[in-house]
Amino acid sequence: MTSPLNPTRKKHRFGKAWMHEHVSDAYVREAQRLGYRSRSAFKLLELAEKDKLFRRAMTVVDLGAAPGSWCQVLKERLGPQAKIIAVDMLPMEPIPGVTLIQADFATDEGLRAVEASLAGARADLVLSDMAPNLSGIESVDQARSVHLAELALEFASHALQPNGDFVVKVFQGTGLADFQRAAAQLFNKTYIRKPKASRDRSREVFVVAKQRRDGSIA
């Protein structure tokens, strides 16, 4: 059975060098020490500190949440009164106090599940760490990344309350500037961030959009 991340069964081009880098990575070691499920926890921690994303008792929707390291950070930093909803098509080990939804949020069924969990409330923060299944064809992967970001933005445009914030991963390249302009139409401030925990060779960046404008939520 082929992996969706490597459908051609070709050997990973990084091979043993990539594995050595991974196991010796300082963020990997620190994540293991602190009990985070992945090193990406440190990306959210840096973004949250730089852009003041966190407040106690927030309502947060985490799209593409598996394996759950961002939810672990949210649970730690937002306090017991926070409402955290994690959405992913992949199964995820439970985290106490986090509502898990195994569904595709872009489908009607997935949206209904998220809306039911929100119970009529709006989110204060929408996060998306979603990434496409990689084909190895840069133009294809870029288009898929931007499309996922657009889906997350569309969701945030309806799910966020006025002045709510939005963070989404997208690859650098064609479509990123247009995506940021689209986000700027809905939010007062937008920034492109590349956290230190993102590997240097990775094309991933995060669009941080602050202060959802009032009056245009459908």
C-alpha distance (Angstrom), angle and dihedral (degrees) to the residues before:
residue distance angle dihedral
M1 . . .
T2 3.80 . .
S3 3.77 121.6 .
P4 3.82 116.1 -117.3
L5 3.79 86.5 -130.9
N6 3.79 92.8 52.7
P7 3.80 108.1 24.6
T8 3.80 94.6 164.0
R9 3.83 92.9 56.4
K10 3.80 88.6 -128.7
K11 3.76 116.6 156.1
H12 3.79 113.0 -95.7
R13 3.79 104.8 -99.6
F14 3.81 92.1 -134.7
G15 3.83 93.7 51.9
K16 3.79 116.7 158.1
A17 3.80 92.5 -4.6
W18 3.81 90.6 59.5
M19 3.79 91.9 47.5
H20 3.80 91.8 50.1
E21 3.80 90.4 49.4
H22 3.79 90.8 49.3
V23 3.79 97.5 51.0
S24 3.82 92.1 43.6
D25 3.82 94.1 44.8
A26 3.81 111.1 124.0
Y27 3.81 91.8 -142.1
V28 3.80 91.2 51.5
R29 3.79 91.0 50.9
E30 3.79 92.4 46.7
A31 3.81 91.7 48.1
Q32 3.79 89.3 52.9
R33 3.80 91.1 48.2
L34 3.80 93.2 50.8
G35 3.80 95.1 40.8
Y36 3.79 97.5 -113.6
R37 3.79 115.1 152.4
S38 3.81 93.5 -131.8
R39 3.80 141.7 5.0
S40 3.81 90.1 -108.1
A41 3.81 88.2 83.8
F42 3.80 87.0 81.7
K43 3.80 91.9 55.5
L44 3.79 90.8 59.5
L45 3.80 92.6 43.2
E46 3.82 90.9 54.5
L47 3.81 93.9 45.1
A48 3.79 91.8 47.6
E49 3.78 92.8 50.9
K50 3.79 95.5 45.3
D51 3.80 96.5 45.5
K52 3.81 100.3 30.1
L53 3.78 94.6 -121.4
F54 3.79 100.3 156.5
R55 3.79 131.8 80.7
R56 3.75 128.0 162.4
A57 3.82 117.4 -93.0
M58 3.81 95.4 15.1
T59 3.79 125.7 159.0
V60 3.81 108.8 -125.6
V61 3.81 133.7 -179.4
D62 3.82 114.6 -158.2
L63 3.82 112.2 -161.8
G64 3.79 117.2 -160.3
A65 3.79 88.4 15.1
A66 3.83 102.1 164.1
P67 2.97 129.7 146.0
G68 3.80 85.8 23.0
S69 3.80 110.0 -126.3
W70 3.81 92.9 129.1
C71 3.80 89.7 51.9
Q72 3.80 89.2 51.1
V73 3.81 89.4 54.8
L74 3.80 91.6 46.8
K75 3.78 92.2 49.9
E76 3.80 91.2 50.4
R77 3.80 97.4 45.6
L78 3.81 105.5 35.5
G79 3.78 100.3 51.3
P80 3.81 133.8 -129.3
Q81 3.81 94.8 -61.6
A82 3.81 93.7 60.6
K83 3.79 120.0 109.4
I84 3.80 111.1 -139.9
I85 3.80 121.8 -175.7
A86 3.80 117.4 -171.2
V87 3.80 119.0 -162.9
D88 3.81 127.1 -171.2
M89 3.77 139.3 139.0
L90 3.81 88.2 -133.3
P91 3.81 122.9 76.3
M92 3.78 115.6 -102.9
E93 3.77 132.3 -162.7
P94 3.82 110.0 -109.9
I95 3.78 121.9 -98.3
P96 3.82 115.2 -158.7
G97 3.79 110.3 -108.7
V98 3.81 94.8 15.6
T99 3.81 121.4 109.5
L100 3.81 109.3 -136.9
I101 3.79 121.5 -154.3
Q102 3.78 117.1 -174.8
A103 3.79 100.7 -159.3
D104 3.79 144.9 98.1
F105 3.80 103.8 -93.7
A106 3.82 89.7 -156.4
T107 3.82 90.8 67.5
D108 3.79 125.0 79.4
E109 3.79 89.6 -116.0
G110 3.80 92.5 52.2
L111 3.79 93.0 46.9
R112 3.79 91.3 50.2
A113 3.80 90.0 51.9
V114 3.81 92.1 51.5
E115 3.80 92.4 45.2
A116 3.80 90.4 50.0
S117 3.81 89.7 52.9
L118 3.79 91.2 49.5
A119 3.81 88.0 52.4
G120 3.79 94.0 -153.5
A121 3.80 95.6 -43.8
R122 3.80 127.0 119.1
A123 3.78 122.8 -125.9
D124 3.79 122.7 -111.8
L125 3.81 91.8 -154.0
V126 3.80 134.5 19.7
L127 3.80 117.7 -164.5
S128 3.79 128.2 -171.1
D129 3.80 123.8 -173.3
M130 3.80 91.8 163.6
A131 3.80 119.0 144.4
P132 3.80 129.4 -177.2
N133 3.78 125.6 -111.3
L134 3.77 99.8 -95.1
S135 3.80 119.6 -117.9
G136 3.80 95.4 -177.0
I137 3.81 89.3 -120.6
E138 3.79 104.7 113.5
S139 3.81 97.4 -151.8
V140 3.81 91.9 49.0
D141 3.79 93.9 46.8
Q142 3.81 90.9 46.9
A143 3.80 92.1 52.4
R144 3.81 91.3 48.3
S145 3.80 91.6 49.5
V146 3.80 92.8 51.9
H147 3.80 90.8 46.0
L148 3.81 91.5 54.7
A149 3.80 89.7 48.6
E150 3.81 90.0 50.9
L151 3.80 90.7 51.4
A152 3.80 90.0 50.6
L153 3.82 91.2 48.6
E154 3.79 91.1 50.3
F155 3.80 89.7 51.0
A156 3.81 91.9 47.3
S157 3.80 91.1 49.6
H158 3.81 88.8 64.7
A159 3.81 102.4 28.5
L160 3.82 100.6 48.9
Q161 3.75 124.5 85.9
P162 3.82 118.7 -133.8
N163 3.82 110.8 -70.6
G164 3.80 90.4 19.7
D165 3.80 120.3 140.8
F166 3.80 134.1 -127.2
V167 3.81 132.3 -158.5
V168 3.80 122.4 -174.5
K169 3.79 135.9 172.3
V170 3.79 118.4 -130.5
F171 3.80 134.4 162.2
Q172 3.80 120.4 -107.5
G173 3.78 111.6 -109.7
T174 3.78 141.2 60.6
G175 3.78 112.8 8.7
L176 3.80 98.0 20.0
A177 3.82 95.0 102.1
D178 3.81 91.5 47.5
F179 3.79 90.0 48.9
Q180 3.79 92.2 51.5
R181 3.81 89.8 50.4
A182 3.80 89.7 52.1
A183 3.80 90.5 51.1
A184 3.82 90.3 47.8
Q185 3.80 89.3 60.5
L186 3.81 89.7 62.0
F187 3.81 102.6 34.8
N188 3.78 134.0 50.5
K189 3.82 94.5 -132.8
T190 3.80 134.0 24.0
Y191 3.78 129.7 -176.2
I192 3.80 137.0 -178.4
R193 3.80 111.0 -134.7
K194 3.79 133.2 -176.9
P195 3.81 108.7 -170.9
K196 3.78 119.5 -143.8
A197 3.81 88.7 -117.3
S198 3.82 89.9 64.1
R199 3.79 108.7 96.4
D200 3.80 113.6 -109.3
R201 3.79 93.8 -121.6
S202 3.81 92.8 49.5
R203 3.80 116.5 104.1
E204 3.79 91.6 -151.2
V205 3.78 120.3 121.5
F206 3.78 131.1 166.0
V207 3.78 126.0 -124.9
V208 3.80 108.3 -146.2
A209 3.81 111.6 -162.5
K210 3.79 116.9 -171.0
Q211 3.80 132.8 -161.3
R212 3.78 110.3 12.2
R213 3.78 106.5 -132.6
D214 3.79 117.8 -111.6
G215 3.75 124.6 -121.9
S216 3.82 100.8 34.5
I217 3.80 103.7 77.6
A218 3.79 108.2 116.0
